[in-house]
Amino acid sequence: MSKTIKYNGKEYEYLGNGSKATGADIGWKMSKDLYFRCVKCGYMMNGNPNKSDICECGKLNKEIGLGRFGSSLGDDSIEVYKRK
C-alpha cells in the first residue's frame, strides 16, 4: 500500500526521498507533476521548472534563475510526491 497525505484538500502519493525519487539519474527532475515537501514546516512545493519558490520556514528553496534546488536539511530530507 502506498503512503498518501492530504494538503490543502488535495491528496498526494509519496514517491520517496531525495533526487532519485523524481526518476532522475543525476540531480533533480523538475516537473509540474511532482511536489516536494519540507519536512520541517510541511509546505508542498510544486516542481514546475519555470517557477521559483521557498517554503514557509525557509529550509526548502527553488531558484530557477540560478538553477538551484535543495534543502538546508539535506537533499535526502526532501520528500517527493505526485498529486493523485
C-alpha distances in whole Angstrom, upper triangle without the diagonal:
4,7,9,13,16,19,22,21,19,15,14,11,11,12,14,17,20,22,20,17,19,20,24,25,28,28,25,25,25,24,24,21,20,20,20,20,23,22,25,25,22,24,22,24,24,24,27,30,33,32,33,31,31,29,30,31,32,30,28,30,30,34,34,38,38,35,33,30,28,28,31,28,27,25,22,22,21,17,17,15,15,16,14
4,6,10,13,16,20,18,16,12,10,7,7,8,10,14,17,19,17,14,16,17,21,23,25,24,22,21,22,21,21,17,16,16,17,16,19,18,22,22,19,20,18,20,20,21,24,26,29,28,29,27,27,25,27,28,28,26,24,27,27,30,31,35,34,31,29,26,25,24,27,25,24,22,19,19,18,14,13,11,12,13,12
4,7,11,13,17,16,14,10,8,6,5,8,10,13,16,18,17,14,16,18,21,23,25,24,21,21,21,20,20,17,15,14,15,14,16,15,19,19,15,17,15,18,18,19,23,25,28,27,27,25,24,22,24,24,25,23,22,24,25,28,29,33,33,30,28,24,23,22,25,22,22,20,18,16,15,12,11,10,11,12,12
4,7,10,13,12,10,7,5,4,6,9,11,14,17,19,19,15,16,19,22,24,26,24,21,21,20,19,18,15,14,12,13,12,15,15,18,17,14,15,13,16,16,18,21,24,26,25,25,23,23,20,22,23,24,22,21,23,23,27,28,32,32,29,27,24,22,22,25,22,22,21,19,17,15,12,11,9,9,9,9
4,7,10,10,8,6,5,7,8,11,13,15,18,20,20,16,17,20,23,26,27,25,22,21,20,19,18,16,14,12,12,11,13,13,15,14,11,12,11,14,15,17,20,23,25,23,24,21,20,18,18,20,22,20,19,21,22,26,27,30,31,28,26,23,21,20,23,21,22,20,19,17,15,11,11,9,10,10,10
4,7,6,5,5,6,9,11,14,16,17,20,22,23,19,20,23,25,28,29,27,24,23,21,20,18,16,15,12,13,12,14,14,16,14,11,11,10,14,15,17,20,23,25,23,23,20,20,17,18,19,21,21,19,21,22,26,27,30,31,29,27,23,23,22,24,23,24,22,21,19,17,14,14,11,12,10,10
4,5,5,7,8,11,12,16,17,18,20,21,23,20,19,23,25,28,28,26,22,22,20,19,16,15,14,11,12,10,12,13,15,12,9,9,8,11,12,15,18,21,22,20,20,17,17,14,14,17,19,18,17,19,20,23,24,28,28,27,25,21,21,20,22,21,23,21,21,18,16,14,14,11,12,10,12
4,6,9,10,14,16,19,21,21,23,24,26,23,22,25,27,31,31,28,25,24,21,20,17,16,16,13,14,13,15,16,17,14,11,10,9,12,13,17,18,22,22,20,20,17,17,15,15,18,19,20,18,20,21,24,25,28,29,28,26,23,23,22,25,24,25,24,24,21,19,17,17,14,14,12,13
4,7,10,14,16,19,21,22,25,26,27,23,23,26,28,32,33,30,27,25,23,21,18,17,17,15,16,15,18,19,20,17,14,13,12,15,15,19,20,24,24,22,23,20,21,18,18,21,23,23,22,23,24,27,27,31,32,30,29,26,26,25,28,27,28,26,26,24,21,19,18,15,14,11,12
4,7,10,13,16,18,20,22,23,24,20,20,23,25,29,29,27,24,22,20,18,15,13,14,12,14,14,17,18,20,17,14,13,11,13,13,16,17,21,22,20,22,19,20,18,19,21,23,23,21,22,22,25,25,29,30,28,27,24,24,24,27,26,26,24,24,22,19,16,15,12,11,7,8
4,7,10,13,16,18,20,21,22,18,18,20,23,27,28,26,22,21,19,17,15,13,13,11,13,13,16,17,19,18,14,14,11,14,14,16,18,21,23,22,23,21,21,19,20,22,24,23,21,22,22,26,26,30,31,28,27,24,23,23,26,25,25,23,22,20,18,14,13,10,9,6,6
4,6,9,12,14,16,17,18,14,14,17,20,23,24,22,19,18,16,15,13,11,10,8,10,10,14,15,18,16,13,13,10,12,12,13,16,19,21,20,21,19,19,17,19,21,22,21,18,20,20,23,24,27,28,25,24,21,20,20,23,22,22,20,19,17,14,11,9,6,5,4,5
4,6,9,12,15,16,16,12,12,15,18,21,22,21,18,17,17,15,14,11,10,10,11,11,15,15,19,18,15,15,12,14,14,14,17,20,23,22,23,21,21,19,22,23,24,22,19,21,21,25,25,29,29,26,24,21,20,20,24,22,21,19,17,17,14,10,9,5,5,6,6
4,6,9,12,13,13,9,11,13,16,19,20,19,16,16,16,15,15,12,10,9,10,10,13,13,17,17,13,14,12,14,14,14,18,20,23,22,22,20,20,18,21,21,22,20,17,20,20,23,24,28,27,25,23,19,18,18,21,19,18,16,14,13,11,7,6,5,7,9,10
4,7,10,11,9,6,8,10,13,15,17,16,14,13,14,14,15,12,9,10,10,11,14,14,18,19,16,16,14,14,14,14,17,19,22,22,22,21,21,20,22,23,23,20,18,19,19,23,23,27,26,23,21,18,17,18,21,19,17,14,13,13,11,8,5,5,7,10,12
4,7,9,8,5,8,10,13,15,16,15,13,13,15,16,17,15,11,11,10,11,13,13,16,18,15,16,14,15,16,15,18,20,23,22,22,21,20,19,22,22,21,18,16,18,19,22,23,26,25,22,20,17,15,15,18,16,14,12,9,10,9,6,6,7,10,14,15
4,7,7,6,9,11,12,14,14,13,11,13,14,16,18,16,12,11,9,10,11,10,14,16,14,15,14,14,15,14,18,19,22,21,20,19,18,17,20,19,19,15,13,16,16,20,21,24,23,20,18,14,12,12,15,12,11,8,5,6,6,5,6,9,12,16,18
4,6,6,8,10,10,12,11,9,8,11,12,15,17,16,12,12,9,11,12,12,15,17,16,16,15,14,15,13,17,17,20,20,19,18,17,17,20,19,18,15,12,14,14,17,18,22,20,17,14,11,9,10,13,11,9,5,4,7,6,7,7,11,14,17,20
4,5,5,7,7,8,8,6,5,7,10,12,15,15,11,12,10,13,14,15,18,20,18,18,16,14,14,12,15,14,18,18,18,17,18,18,21,21,19,16,14,14,14,16,17,20,18,15,13,10,10,12,15,14,11,7,8,10,8,9,8,12,14,17,20
4,5,5,6,7,8,8,8,9,12,14,17,15,13,14,13,15,17,17,21,22,20,20,18,17,17,14,17,17,21,21,21,21,21,21,24,24,23,20,17,18,17,20,20,23,21,18,17,14,13,15,18,17,14,10,9,12,11,11,9,12,14,18,20
4,5,8,10,11,11,9,9,11,12,15,13,10,11,10,12,15,15,19,20,18,18,16,15,15,13,16,16,20,20,20,20,20,20,23,23,22,19,16,18,17,20,20,24,23,19,18,15,14,15,18,17,15,11,10,12,10,8,6,9,10,14,16
4,6,9,10,9,7,6,8,9,12,10,8,9,10,13,15,17,20,21,19,18,15,14,12,10,13,13,17,17,18,18,19,19,22,23,22,19,16,16,15,18,17,21,20,17,16,13,13,15,19,18,16,12,12,14,11,10,7,9,9,13,16
4,7,9,10,8,7,10,11,14,12,10,13,13,16,19,20,24,25,22,21,19,17,16,13,15,15,19,20,21,21,22,23,26,27,25,23,20,20,18,20,20,23,22,18,18,16,16,18,22,21,18,15,14,16,14,13,10,12,12,16,17
4,5,6,6,5,9,11,15,14,12,14,14,18,20,21,24,25,23,22,20,18,16,13,15,14,18,19,20,21,22,23,26,27,25,22,19,19,17,19,18,20,19,16,15,14,15,17,21,20,17,14,14,17,15,15,12,14,15,18,21
4,7,8,9,12,15,18,18,16,18,18,20,22,23,26,28,26,25,23,21,20,17,19,17,21,22,23,23,24,25,29,29,27,24,21,21,19,21,20,22,21,17,17,16,16,19,22,22,18,15,15,18,17,17,15,17,18,22,24
4,7,8,12,15,19,19,16,18,17,20,21,22,25,27,25,25,22,20,20,16,18,16,19,21,21,22,22,24,27,27,25,22,19,19,17,18,17,20,18,14,14,13,14,17,19,19,16,13,14,17,16,17,15,18,19,23,26
4,7,10,13,17,17,14,15,14,17,18,20,22,23,22,21,19,17,17,13,15,13,17,18,17,18,19,20,24,23,21,18,16,15,13,15,14,17,15,11,10,9,10,13,16,17,13,10,12,15,13,15,13,16,18,21,24
4,6,10,13,13,11,12,11,14,15,18,20,21,20,18,16,14,13,10,12,10,14,15,14,15,16,17,21,21,19,17,14,13,11,13,12,15,14,10,10,8,9,12,16,16,13,10,12,14,11,12,11,13,15,18,21
4,7,10,10,9,11,11,15,17,19,22,22,21,19,16,14,12,8,10,9,13,14,15,16,17,19,22,23,21,19,16,15,12,14,13,16,16,12,12,10,12,15,19,19,17,13,14,16,13,13,11,12,13,16,19
4,7,8,7,9,10,14,16,19,21,21,19,17,14,11,9,5,6,5,9,10,12,13,15,16,20,21,19,18,14,13,10,12,10,14,14,11,11,10,12,15,19,19,18,14,16,17,13,14,11,12,12,14,17
4,5,5,8,11,14,17,20,23,22,20,17,14,11,8,5,5,6,9,11,13,14,16,17,21,23,21,20,16,15,13,14,13,16,17,14,15,13,15,18,21,22,20,17,18,19,15,15,11,11,10,12,15
4,6,8,11,14,17,20,22,21,19,16,12,10,6,5,4,7,9,10,12,13,16,17,20,22,21,21,17,16,13,15,14,17,19,16,17,15,17,19,23,23,22,19,20,20,17,16,12,11,9,10,13
4,7,10,13,17,19,22,21,18,16,12,11,8,7,8,11,13,13,16,16,18,18,21,23,22,22,18,18,16,18,17,20,22,19,19,16,18,20,23,23,22,19,20,20,16,14,11,9,6,7,10
4,7,10,14,16,19,18,15,14,10,9,6,5,8,10,13,13,14,14,15,15,19,20,20,18,15,15,13,16,16,19,20,17,16,13,14,16,20,20,19,15,16,16,12,10,7,6,5,7,11
4,7,10,13,15,14,12,10,6,5,5,5,9,11,14,13,13,12,13,12,15,17,16,15,12,13,12,15,15,19,20,17,16,13,13,14,18,17,17,14,15,14,10,8,6,5,6,7,11
4,7,9,12,12,9,8,6,5,6,7,11,12,15,13,13,11,11,10,13,14,14,12,9,10,10,14,15,19,18,16,14,10,10,10,14,13,13,11,11,10,6,6,5,6,9,11,14
4,6,9,8,6,6,5,6,9,10,14,16,18,16,15,12,11,9,11,12,12,10,8,11,12,16,18,21,21,19,16,13,11,10,13,12,13,11,11,9,6,5,6,8,11,12,15
4,5,6,5,5,7,8,11,13,16,18,19,17,15,12,10,7,9,9,9,7,6,9,12,16,18,21,20,19,16,12,10,8,10,9,11,10,11,8,6,7,9,11,14,16,19
4,6,5,8,10,12,15,16,19,21,23,21,19,16,13,10,11,10,11,9,9,13,15,19,22,25,23,22,19,15,12,10,11,9,11,11,10,7,7,7,11,13,16,17,20
4,6,8,11,13,17,18,21,23,24,21,19,16,13,9,9,7,9,7,9,13,16,19,22,25,24,23,19,16,13,10,10,9,12,13,13,9,10,11,14,16,19,20,23
4,6,9,11,15,17,20,22,23,20,18,14,11,8,7,6,9,8,9,13,16,19,22,24,24,23,20,17,15,12,13,12,15,15,16,12,12,12,15,16,19,19,22
4,6,10,13,15,18,20,22,19,18,14,12,8,9,9,11,11,10,13,16,19,21,25,24,23,20,17,15,13,15,13,15,15,15,12,10,10,12,12,15,15,18
4,6,10,13,15,17,19,16,14,11,9,6,7,9,10,10,9,11,13,16,18,21,22,21,18,15,14,12,14,14,16,15,16,13,11,11,12,12,14,14,17
4,7,10,12,15,16,14,13,10,10,8,10,12,13,12,10,11,12,16,17,20,21,19,17,14,13,13,16,16,16,15,16,13,10,9,9,9,11,11,14
4,6,9,11,13,10,10,7,8,7,10,12,12,12,8,9,9,12,13,17,17,16,14,11,11,12,15,16,16,14,16,14,10,10,10,10,11,11,15
4,6,9,10,9,9,8,10,11,14,16,15,15,12,11,10,13,13,16,17,15,14,12,13,14,18,19,18,16,17,16,13,12,10,9,10,10,14
4,6,9,8,9,9,12,13,16,18,16,16,12,11,9,11,11,14,15,13,12,10,12,14,18,18,17,15,16,16,12,12,10,10,10,11,15
4,5,6,8,10,13,14,18,20,18,18,14,13,10,11,10,13,15,13,13,12,14,17,20,21,21,18,20,20,16,16,13,13,12,13,16
4,6,8,10,14,16,19,21,19,19,15,13,9,9,7,10,12,9,11,10,13,17,20,21,20,17,20,20,17,17,15,15,15,16,20
4,7,10,14,16,20,22,19,20,16,14,10,9,6,9,12,10,12,12,16,19,22,24,23,20,23,23,19,20,18,18,18,18,22
4,6,10,13,16,18,16,17,14,11,8,8,6,9,12,11,12,11,14,17,19,22,21,19,22,21,18,19,17,17,17,18,21
4,7,11,13,15,13,14,11,8,5,5,5,8,10,10,9,9,12,14,16,19,19,17,20,19,16,18,17,18,19,19,23
4,7,10,12,10,11,8,6,5,7,9,11,12,12,11,9,11,12,14,16,17,16,19,17,14,16,15,16,18,18,22
4,7,8,6,8,6,4,6,8,11,14,14,14,11,10,10,10,12,14,15,15,17,15,13,15,15,17,19,19,23
4,6,5,7,5,7,9,12,15,17,17,17,14,12,11,10,11,13,14,14,16,14,12,13,14,15,18,18,22
4,6,8,8,10,13,15,18,20,20,20,18,15,14,12,13,14,17,17,19,16,14,16,17,18,20,20,23
4,6,8,10,13,16,19,21,21,21,18,15,13,11,11,12,15,16,18,14,14,16,18,19,22,22,26
4,6,7,10,12,16,18,17,17,14,12,11,9,9,10,13,14,17,14,13,16,18,19,22,23,26
4,7,10,13,16,18,17,17,13,11,8,5,5,7,9,11,13,10,10,13,15,18,21,22,25
4,7,10,13,16,15,14,11,8,6,4,7,8,9,9,12,10,8,11,12,15,17,19,22
4,7,10,12,11,11,8,6,6,6,9,11,11,11,14,13,11,13,14,16,18,20,24
4,6,9,9,8,6,4,7,9,12,14,14,12,15,15,12,14,14,16,17,19,23
4,6,6,6,5,6,9,12,14,17,16,15,18,18,16,18,18,19,21,22,26
4,5,5,6,8,12,15,17,20,19,17,20,20,18,19,18,20,20,22,25
4,6,8,11,14,17,19,22,21,20,23,23,21,23,22,24,24,26,29
4,5,9,12,15,16,20,18,17,21,21,19,22,21,24,25,27,30
4,7,10,14,16,19,17,15,19,19,17,20,19,21,22,24,27
4,7,10,12,15,13,12,15,16,14,17,17,19,21,23,27
4,7,10,12,11,9,12,13,10,13,13,16,18,20,24
4,7,9,7,6,9,9,8,11,12,15,18,20,24
4,5,5,6,9,7,7,11,13,16,19,21,24
4,5,8,10,9,10,14,16,19,22,25,28
4,7,8,6,8,12,15,18,21,24,27
4,6,6,7,11,14,17,21,23,26
4,5,6,9,11,14,18,21,24
4,5,8,10,14,17,20,23
4,6,10,13,17,19,22
4,6,10,13,16,19
4,7,10,13,16
4,7,10,13
4,7,9
4,6
4
